[in-house]
Amino acid sequence: MRVRSREEVARILRDGDAIDRAFVAAYRRTVLRHRSAGVPLVVWRDGRVVEVPADEVELPDVAVEAPSNQD
């Protein structure tokens, strides 16, 4: 894994796009993994923690992959 400079890390944090893409990709992978395993997800709804079938959880329209750590 490549070590990034302080300036590069500051730019990534300021821009936020790479972080947003990484969160969306992680969210999609988690939901898809739960769907394939047939395991419900636990979410916060109306002030309570509830189990929801993974098939009922909406995925973002476009599959967005996390940025590569190889840059």
Phi and psi in degrees as a GROMACS rama.xvg file:
@    title "Ramachandran Plot"
@    xaxis  label "Phi"
@    yaxis  label "Psi"
@TYPE xy
-79.3748  137.636  ARG-2
-84.4804  130.18  VAL-3
-96.1055  148.423  ARG-4
-73.2552  162.476  SER-5
-58.9342  -39.8816  ARG-6
-64.8864  -40.0488  GLU-7
-66.4791  -42.9606  GLU-8
-64.8201  -42.571  VAL-9
-61.2804  -40.2573  ALA-10
-65.5687  -42.5401  ARG-11
-61.6454  -44.3777  ILE-12
-67.1235  -39.4913  LEU-13
-64.5367  -46.2709  ARG-14
-67.5257  -49.3598  ASP-15
80.4182  -15.7653  GLY-16
-60.9546  -44.4695  ASP-17
-63.9238  -38.0369  ALA-18
-67.195  -43.8853  ILE-19
-60.3132  -44.0759  ASP-20
-62.9505  -39.264  ARG-21
-65.1554  -40.6972  ALA-22
-64.9847  -43.1177  PHE-23
-63.8566  -43.4784  VAL-24
-63.5285  -41.9584  ALA-25
-66.263  -40.3868  ALA-26
-61.2483  -47.6421  TYR-27
-60.9627  -46.0539  ARG-28
-60.5641  -41.1285  ARG-29
-64.3284  -48.1746  THR-30
-63.6229  -45.1166  VAL-31
-63.8577  -37.4772  LEU-32
-64.9751  -42.885  ARG-33
-64.8681  -39.5341  HIS-34
-62.1685  -46.1139  ARG-35
-67.1967  -29.6058  SER-36
-88.3376  -10.5483  ALA-37
70.8066  29.1047  GLY-38
-107.652  134.465  VAL-39
-71.5025  160.75  PRO-40
-98.9246  153.336  LEU-41
-107.099  123.724  VAL-42
-130.872  164.766  VAL-43
-96.2349  119.428  TRP-44
-137.848  129.403  ARG-45
50.3127  41.559  ASP-46
76.8383  12.977  GLY-47
-133.846  154.855  ARG-48
-91.6483  124.473  VAL-49
-133.194  153.03  VAL-50
-87.9527  136.782  GLU-51
-129.144  131.837  VAL-52
-57.2745  134.913  PRO-53
-58.5237  -28.9021  ALA-54
-66.9803  -18.9454  ASP-55
-90.3806  -4.85833  GLU-56
-89.2684  126.231  VAL-57
-77.5001  137.622  GLU-58
-97.6487  152.329  LEU-59
-58.1616  150.939  PRO-60
-58.5635  -39.8175  ASP-61
-113.673  133.613  VAL-62
-72.4441  114.855  ALA-63
-110.84  126.158  VAL-64
-91.3331  147.988  GLU-65
-68.5299  149.478  ALA-66
-63.6793  149.82  PRO-67
-73.8411  144.867  SER-68
-85.3526  2.52947  ASN-69
-87.0624  -5.2302  GLN-70
